[in-house]
């Protein structure tokens, strides 16, 4: 170690003051003394020595003075440690699956073991993280139920799974690689590669020598003068590889040019007849339910399940197909007994020792089905977001979202699955959640059979056909003909005890609409309104009525129904507030007996005993208990879940006589009533008020009529104000229900889950969706047509494009582009205001279509349909001449000349002039002239229509028709090249960029067409027809290829935009590989991007668990509201940070081209319950939360329940990332939320 040095002061200067600086200990302070010889420090031995800085010493030693270093002495600058050899390590082997197994060989009769045979095992190297095969080994037992986001799903049914044969074929194809043309130049994962220059020394393939090509430059005296001009022209692009063709032979002197052209034209047009369309595959098979199944018990002597009643015909038909392991779609009326089909499938799975999954659209329906099936079968489990009961059962009941998660995560439950039952399939029309049904149907493996249960829908066959094509298996469609209990529909106009009998039949049980009943209701309403006007003035009652009017209406109605023994009744009201008001207004109504009151009281005590004391005293609990004691009930989303279940159970027992409910009560279990009442026929669908759709009305009205108890069901529509219009009532009651429509949309979770699996593509998911079904159902026909066109194209002779015909391809393409450009300009003219004004009656136009070639016409009438304009026009034409059928000379094909393409060269009748009235599309109008004629369009149309009748066919036309025809003929003769036309830019003032550029391009194309040389060749007509036929076939082939390709997908642009969003945010790389952030987003149940960004920005780690829960409530809250000013500063800052992250994501989406604005994306967050959730997580009782927000109690409970599910998702994501602190906080937050009445166990599970 180097020797330390003390501080050496310089010698004193004569001018220095006689002062000494003394350091005061180790404090860093100094003191001046005028005592000579004073010590330099107050320490006995001065400051202790300090070691020099190692970095400074190294710099001075090796950098400042490196001269002492040896020049060639490397023995001390580099050292090597000798590796210890271990030969025994070469004998170690890693663990690997056993590639073979021993199989016992038994005697076929006695079963005695005769020996053993070694058999090779396949797919021993597969795992849940590398393979989609069902042959892969099962995953860990802890992940057998829910799977894992890192696991692969099983291969979807109906998709072509790659096999060993396919791989061998692919390897053979790889052996035939052209190492000069087929090699890739950009390695995988690289942005750039090596650009190889084309090889110039390649040897051309030998070809046939064309004699006509060699003789063409020579003047043999037998050709045309134009042909001799080809001498000295360069050879065509094909060189000497031009194949010989009949068109290349020199012209013979004895043949006329016209005959040769006609002969070649007929040869060019001789194409094989188009093939017959292939027979279409039938995937959806309708089943006849009108004929009885007499041999049912002979076909199934020992059914898997038996009922106490005899099944209906449609149920027997479905059971027969289930025994054959067929997939069925049962579209039956409400209360017809669709559940029988589900019960038999569950029993059949138990018999086969397999499993069944029953999916429902909502959690409440899952709980109800769990109770019903558990009472019937016993071995039933329930999987919801917050409940997991008997997951090992043979029948599992869950929501469709949970099944989707299990499919994406590769749950081993799917292995043992035999049936998946989809209840309430018409819920696929839901805009938010309908996509889940399509995802699940697409992702189900091939060994799973499907049972679809739905209300009656008009397009059941179409939907079943989609599933059949999707899974490549037949779907049997079973529909009911009529309801088991017919319905009678009435109008009720009463509002007092005196008018409680004003019940008018509108639609009887046979489906007959009674207009007399409608007019009687109108007269009764008018009479009361007139009396009201005489008493209270001309002011009419409101359409909905106030609380007092509602009370009178319901008291009179319920009195009438009670007298007629038509209770219980369900009153559908399309507002939570009005449900509560109407039930609370009937304070004087008591519909239960003393014994019923006692039963209700005991049931309430037993159900509410599981709640804590303060929760039993909630205002909603006390109010509902008082209503239930009087036989009244309320059911909507604002009611606490346990109270809704109490209402449902009491209603099913017949103790609730009148139930005020919203539309959600109509979905789900079989809880029919004697009567159904509609408070109104109008509802608010979230954006506007509208009439009920036929499907909505039928779904709710179907709750009327109890099978086996009521001969008919009664449906009553209240007429509080005016009686609705008859047409509206007829459409609502007798109209067709809504069709099943695809709500498929792309989500980030779907994209990431598919991108992480190399074998699956998002394009395949989009291609197999119900939205793409109309365009994809003819894929096989397109493939066959493409193959046929390929054969036709190969059979065609190549057109000769040498000499003067060298620019023939350009001439054809110029003509096609000019036609398309003119059509584009014409569409803009028709869509513009000035263009429509110019295309009015009397305007002279040039018509060019299949029937008329550049003929003048005058517009007589213009349709008022803005989507498809039709112009009824009088057009010049020749008088029809009867053609001799024995005349075999073919008609000369239409070969466009430059004058025809550039100008119009108006049609002039060769003989007697005639006229025709035709309906023109905008594309049929080739030009709009400046000429306007004064015509009487109505008279001309009327006269022309009359002369189309056989008895008036020989009548002369009116003078108005003759005058118009003569004026058009005069214009055609005066302007052979066409009258002056209106310029789109100058005359019609169209300033659109596409129109201006289109006009410039059209003029450029006209110049190119005028300068074409190919038209001067005598072989131009024949060669042009050959080229046109070839180009038309190629164009059709391109159209078919486009329809079969991914480029025709409707959602493909949005998919690219969303992938760009993920790439910008760092969820996937440039090659589409999912990164860590993307895998974390796959674990989220909703708001995957926002939650992942919050996690990676550490926006949640520094907060307490209750604060995290409060902030995340903004992502699951359904009721909009302001967070308020009473929040702590930490929560206020957290809300702003969450909005800032959401705003950043929205900006990225807008930058990548998505239509959703930043404000719309941020507006999806609702922080109205932040304070409520914060206080609940801190331990505040539920009874005290009511004063913090005006949100109904049921919505608060729903928000907290969904929030607990989100906390569990974040907990799993935190563990995936390696954030134990955040994972522990999310576990704590979920625990703080799960307490008391919010997470009270469902009554159906007890």
Secondary structure, DSSP 4 states (H G I P E B T S, - for coil): -PPP-PPPPPPPPTTS-S-EEEEETTTTEEEEE--TT--SBSSTT-SPP-PPPHHHHHIIIIII-GGGS-SS--TTT---PPPPP-GGGGG--------EEEEEEE-TTT--EEEEEEEEPSSTT--TTT---TTSPP--GGGTTT--TTSPPPPPTTS----HHHHHHHHHHHHT--TTTS--SS-TT-S----PPPPS-PPPPP-PPPHHHHHTTS--SSS-HHHHTTTTPPPPTTGGGPPP-GGGSPPPTTS-HHHHHHHHHHHHH--PPPPPPPPPP--EEE---SS--TTHHHH-SS-S---SS---HHHHHHHHHHHTT-EEEEE--TTS-THHHHHHHHHHHHHHT-EEEEEESSHHHHHHHHHHHHHHHS-EEEE-SS-EE-TTSSEEEEEHHHHHHHHHTT-GGGGGEEEEEE-SGGGGG-TTTHHHHHHHHHHS-TT-EEEEEES--TTHHHHHHHHHHHHTS-EEEEE-SS-SSEEEEEEE---SGGGTT-EEEEE-TTS-B-HHHHHHHHHHHHHHHHHHHHHH-SPPPPSS--HHHHHHHHHHHHHHHHHTT---EEEE-S-HHHHHHHHHH-TT-----HHHHHHHHHHHHHHHTTS-HHHHT-HHHHHHHHHHHTTEEEESTTS-HHHHHHHHHHHHTT---EEEE-GGGGSSS---BSEEEES-SEEE-SSSEEEPPHHHHHHHHTTB--TTT-SEEEEEEE-SSSPPPHHHHHHHHHSPPPPP-------HHHHHHHHTSTT--HHHHHHTSGGGHHHHTTHHHHHHHHHHHHHHHHHSPPP---GGGGGHHHHHHHHHHHHHHHHHHHHHHHHSHHHHHHSSTTEEEEEESSS-EEEEEEEEEE---SSS--EEEEEEEEPP-PPPTT--PPPPP----HHHHHS------SSSEEEEEEEE-GGGEEEEEEEE----HHHHHHHHHHHTSGGGTTSPPPHHHHHHHHHHHHHHHH-TT---B--TTTTS----HHHHHHHHHHHHHHHHHHT-SGGGSTTHHHHHHHHHHHHHHHHHHHHHHHHHSGGG-TTHHHHHHHHHHHHHHTSB-TT--B-HHHHHHHT-SS-HHHHHHHHHTTTTTTS-HHHHHHHHHHHH--S-----S-S-HHHHHHHHHHHHHHHHHHHHHHHTT-S--HHHHHHT---TTHHHHHHHHTT--HHHHTTT--S-HHHHHHHHHHHHHHHHHHHHHHHHHT-HHHHHHHHHHHHHHS-GGGGPPPGGG-
